[in-house]
Amino acid sequence: MTPALSAQAKADAPVELRNAVRFPLQIPLRLFTAAGELAATTENISATGVAFTLARPLEVQTQVRFTMKMPAEAMGTPTDVVVHCTGRVVRCNTSETCWRAAAVIDEYYFSQ
């Protein structure tokens, strides 16, 4: 590849817009939408969002509430911490075995 083509390929590449570090953490997730409750599993978590897998699709912009039990080791606390979040779905795609989605976290609070 010539330098000009290489520069063009870089210019055409998608821009990474993540603002927070993602932590690969697979934990159960209880997800609540206007249509009801869903079970999901996180793929990774950051301070601003969560990526997860689930059995059925969610529409982008769907408002969600979700609860995660964060392991003490991940939180640096003596006991597990429950995180209650509200947010919205920003993407949802199918894979060979499940649906993969991501939600931005708009608000959250902790409990034990």
Secondary structure, DSSP 8 states (H G I E B T S, - for coil): --HHHHHHHHHHS------S--EE---EEEEEETTEEEEEEEEEE-SSEEEEEESS---TT-EEEEEEEE-HHHHTSSS-EEEEEEEEEEEEEE-SSSEEEEEEEEEEEEE-
